[in-house]
Amino acid sequence: MRFLLPLGLFTVIVGFLWVGLSLNPHEVPSPFIDKPAPDFTLPQLHDPQKNFSNKDMLGKVWMLNVWASWCVACRQEHPLLVQMARAQLFPVVGLNYKDGREDALRWLLDDGDPYVLSVMDNKGNVGIDYGVYGVPESFVIDKQGVIRHKVIGPLGPAELQNCVIPLVRELEKATAESQISEEVKKACV
């Protein structure tokens, strides 16, 4: 009995580790999918005297990309965002997260600015409202202001081509009552 209790405890711990290590951290379900995006109004990065609200994008399909100049993974994602901007695939609004304005402006000047505009979330409150727990994260938002997809970590070319672009195209054609096709849903899982 003296050895069975530690052996049983060891087996339980190994089981939890086995399950935990087999999970994909990019497949964290978001409670915000198919729910209205939390409202925000923030100062614009380039012109802090002007505000931007996510309600300004109603009627458009767009992406909210959470980024920061101090974020290493954002540097990995950034060239793809710049390519997307050049191709004018869809509007991308940047949410500059817990960053210094001058650092953010310098980074965009040096590496290119892929955003139709960026807003400053210095305290991270909007990030909290969106359930952001690390940067970068991106949200595809439909014409009615509903979050349809969340990308955790850097957006990659495969996810862009196989999920995000088909999803955006479908959402651009959709009416408020339309459903996302099963094919696109499977590609975005």
Residue, then its C-alpha position, 0 to 999 in steps of 0.5 A: m500500500r505504501f508504494l501504490l499511492p505514490l505510483g497511482l499519483f505518478t500515473v495521474i500526473v503523467g496522464f495529465l502531462w500526456v494530454g496537456l502536451s498533445l494539445n495545440p496552443h493555437e486551438v484555444p477556443s474563443p468564447f467571442i466567436d459568433k458574438p458581437a465584438p466588444d465596443f471600443t473607442l481609442p486614439q489613433l496611433h498616427d494622430p492621437q487627437k482623432n479617435f477610432s471606434n470599431k463601430d466605424m467599420l460596420g458594413k465592412v469585413w475586416m481584421l483587428n490585428v493586436w501587435a506591439s513593437w516589443c513583440v518578437a512574434c509580431r516581427q515574424e508575422h509583419p511581412l505577411l501583413v505588409q504583403m496583405a496590405r499591398a494586395q489590398l485583400f481586406p482592411v486590417v486595423g492595428l491594435n497597438y497593445k501596451d506599447g510606447r507610441e514613439d516605439a510603435l511609430r518607429w517600428l511601422l516606419d522602419d518595417g512598413d505600415p500594413y494597417v489602414l490605421s492603428v489605435m493605441d491600447n496603452k493600458g491593455n483594456v481593449g485587449i482584455d475585453y477581446g480575451v487577448y492573452g498574448v500578441p499577436e492575435s487577430f480577429v476577423i470581424d463581419k459586416q455586423g460587427v460579429i467576430r467570426h475567427k480568431v488567430i492566436g499567434p502569428l498569422g501564417p501564409a497557410e492559414l491566410q490562404n486556406c482559412v482567412i481569405p476564403l472566410v473574408r470572401e464568404l463574409e463579404k458576400a453574406t447577408a446577416e442571416s447567412q451561415i459560413s459554409e462547412e468547407v470554410k469552417k473546416a479550413c479554419v479549425 
